[in-house]
Amino acid sequence: MEEKKFFMYKNRPLVRKENVMYYGDIGEDYVCMLTIESFDELKDIKIGNKIFLQLISTDPNVSTQDVVVKHTVKDNLYDALDIAGIWIERYKKRATI
């Protein structure tokens, strides 16, 4: 069976489908979901200018009310991924304490 390879950003998988991206390893306690809500156009390239970011628990026993742990809106993808990485690391450390 062929193993799928994902695009990696700062040693974590980054998967995109249309306007939604997931950042982080689904096998860990938390991942981030990034939703691109609007775009700017630079020549013929679309650039996300409003990113809705959510830190999500991957624990199947967590109620649907408590799945989203944190959320924010950022003005660009770089800032959103930067915050996502920080959140995942912080909550990863909390889970191991």
N, C-alpha and C positions, 0 to 999 in steps of 0.2 A: 504494500500500500504506500502510495506516495504522500510524503509529509508536506503540508502546505506551508509556504514561507510568507510571512507578513512583512510589510514595510515597517522598519523599526525607527523610532525617534527616541534618542537618549535611552537606549536599551529596553524600550517597551514597545509592544505592537501598537500600530496606528492603522485602523481599518476604516475606510470610508465607503459609504453608499449614498449617492446623491448628496443631500445637504447635511447628513448626519455622520459624525465620526465617533469612534470609540477608541479611547487611549488607555492602555494598560493591559495587563494579563488577566484574562477572565478566571484563571485559577487562583488569583490572589483575592483578598477580602474586598477590595474596592477597584472600580474602574471609573473613568470619566466619560461622559457623553457630551459631545460638543455639537450643537445645532447651529448651522450657518443660517441666520435669519434674513440678512440682506447683503447685497454685493455692490461694489464699485467696479466700473469697467475701466481698464487701462489698456488702450488700443483694443486688442481682440481677446484680452484675458480678463476673466472675472476674479475679483479679489474680495473675500469675505470682509465686511466692515462692521458686522454686528454678530457676535458669537455668544450664544447662550450656553453656559457651562454648568454641568451638574456632576457632583460626586455621587456615585451609586454603589450601594452595598450589593455584593454578589451572593450573599448568604440567602439560600432558598427559604430559610425559616423566618426571615424578617418580613413583617407585614407590609403590604403594598403602601401603606401610609408612611412607613419609615424607610423605604428603599432609598429615596433621595436624601442624602445627608447634608449637602451644602449646594448652593447654587449662586451664580453671579452672571453678569454680562460684561464682555470685553469688546474692545473696538477692533481687534485684529487677531488673527490666528496665532501668531507668535506669543502674544501675551496670554491668550487662553491656554495654550499648551504649557507655558511656563507655570501658570497657576495650577493646572491639572497635575503636573509633576510634583509640585510642592504638596498639594493636598494628598495625593496618593502616598507619598513618603511619610507625611505626618500621621495619617491614619493607619499606615502599616506599622509604625512604631507603637501606636496606642494598642494595636491588636496583640503585639508581642509582649506587652508589659503585664 
